[in-house]
Amino acid sequence: MRCPVCGHLESKVVDSRPMDDGSKIRRRRECLACGKRFTTYEAIETTPMMVKKKDGSLEAFDSNKLLNSMLRACEKRQVSLSQIENAARQIESRLQNTMEREILSSTIGELAMEKLKGIDEAAYVRFASVYRQFQDINSFMDELKKLLEK
């Protein structure tokens, strides 16, 4: 790491501390040439994910959009905010681990439904009714029957 005072390329780490739930590390460094101390921050570099929507358009993945849609499905249910946040984080992590740059919106929707099914069945049905755009009561009942069979 280049010293911001003298420009020397070698320094030693004096102290390291995790930040932001361990996603970043704050390091205090000391220049081996001039002895001045400075702080650096280290974070994992992630590739930006793009969501390919049903109409073929692309937009940047927005974790808040996923979280808000799951929150809406869980409104007035006995589901804690931490459960929903944890599920959304797990979905985002799973998507990041695929290393694909373009993710189909349908993939995100299916993962969200899978998580909601394990958290609260009513929230799952709410999410599915919007996501799958049930056209009539029969398609809605078919989904409920599938849920009851399992």
C-alpha positions in Angstrom: 0.0 0.0 0.0 1.4 3.4 -1.0 2.1 5.8 1.8 0.0 8.9 1.3 2.7 11.1 2.9 6.0 9.9 1.3 4.7 7.6 -1.5 6.8 4.6 -0.2 5.2 1.2 -1.3 5.8 -0.8 1.8 3.9 -0.6 5.1 3.0 -2.8 7.9 -0.4 -3.5 9.4 -0.6 -2.2 13.0 -4.3 -3.0 13.7 -7.2 -4.6 11.8 -10.9 -4.4 12.8 -14.0 -5.8 11.0 -16.7 -3.3 10.0 -20.3 -3.5 8.6 -21.0 -7.1 9.9 -17.7 -8.3 8.7 -18.1 -7.2 5.0 -15.3 -4.7 5.3 -12.0 -4.5 7.2 -10.5 -1.3 8.6 -6.7 -1.4 8.8 -4.3 0.9 10.5 -0.9 0.9 8.7 2.5 2.3 9.3 4.8 3.3 6.5 8.2 1.5 6.8 10.0 4.6 5.3 8.7 7.6 7.2 6.8 6.0 10.1 3.5 7.9 9.5 0.3 6.0 10.1 -2.7 5.9 7.8 -6.0 4.0 7.5 -7.2 1.8 4.7 -10.4 -0.1 4.1 -10.7 -3.4 2.5 -13.9 -4.8 1.0 -14.8 -7.7 -1.3 -15.3 -6.7 -4.9 -18.6 -7.9 -6.3 -19.7 -7.9 -9.9 -22.8 -5.9 -10.4 -25.9 -8.0 -11.2 -28.4 -7.1 -13.8 -32.0 -8.3 -13.8 -33.5 -9.3 -17.1 -37.2 -8.5 -16.8 -40.1 -10.2 -18.6 -40.2 -7.6 -21.3 -36.5 -8.1 -22.1 -35.2 -4.9 -20.5 -32.3 -4.9 -18.0 -32.1 -3.0 -14.7 -29.6 -3.2 -11.9 -30.4 -5.6 -9.1 -31.9 -3.7 -6.1 -31.9 -5.6 -2.8 -34.3 -3.1 -1.4 -36.8 -3.9 -4.1 -36.7 -7.6 -3.2 -36.9 -6.8 0.5 -39.9 -4.4 0.0 -41.8 -7.0 -2.0 -41.3 -9.6 0.7 -42.3 -7.2 3.4 -45.5 -6.4 1.5 -46.4 -10.1 1.3 -45.7 -10.5 5.1 -47.8 -7.5 6.2 -49.9 -8.1 9.2 -48.5 -11.6 9.6 -46.5 -13.0 12.6 -43.2 -12.7 10.7 -40.3 -10.7 12.2 -38.4 -8.1 10.2 -35.2 -10.0 10.9 -36.6 -13.2 9.3 -37.5 -11.3 6.1 -34.1 -9.4 6.0 -32.3 -12.7 6.5 -34.3 -14.4 3.7 -33.6 -11.5 1.3 -29.8 -11.6 2.2 -29.7 -15.3 1.6 -31.4 -14.8 -1.8 -28.9 -12.1 -2.8 -26.0 -14.2 -1.6 -27.2 -17.2 -3.6 -27.5 -14.9 -6.7 -24.0 -13.5 -6.2 -22.6 -17.0 -5.9 -23.9 -18.0 -9.3 -21.4 -15.5 -10.8 -23.9 -14.7 -13.5 -24.1 -11.1 -14.6 -27.7 -11.3 -15.9 -30.3 -12.9 -13.7 -33.9 -13.5 -14.9 -36.5 -11.8 -12.8 -38.4 -15.1 -12.7 -35.4 -16.7 -10.9 -35.5 -14.0 -8.2 -39.3 -14.4 -7.9 -39.0 -18.2 -7.5 -36.3 -17.9 -4.9 -38.4 -15.4 -2.9 -41.4 -17.7 -3.1 -39.3 -20.6 -1.9 -38.1 -18.6 1.1 -41.6 -17.2 1.9 -43.0 -20.7 1.8 -40.7 -21.8 4.6 -41.5 -18.6 6.7 -45.2 -18.2 6.3 -47.6 -19.9 3.9 -50.1 -17.0 3.8 -47.2 -14.6 2.8 -46.1 -17.2 0.2 -49.7 -17.2 -1.3 -49.8 -13.4 -1.3 -46.5 -13.1 -3.0 -47.4 -15.9 -5.5 -50.7 -14.2 -6.4 -48.9 -11.0 -7.4 -45.8 -12.7 -8.9 -47.7 -15.3 -11.0 -50.5 -12.8 -11.8 -53.4 -15.2 -11.2 -56.1 -14.4 -13.8 -59.0 -16.1 -12.0 -60.0 -18.0 -8.9 -59.2 -21.4 -10.5 -55.5 -20.6 -11.0 -55.4 -19.3 -7.4 -57.1 -22.5 -6.1 -54.7 -24.7 -8.1 -51.8 -23.0 -6.2 -53.5 -23.5 -2.9 -54.1 -27.2 -3.7 -50.4 -27.7 -4.5 -49.6 -26.1 -1.1 -52.0 -28.3 0.7 -50.7 -31.5 -1.0 -47.3 -30.9 0.4 
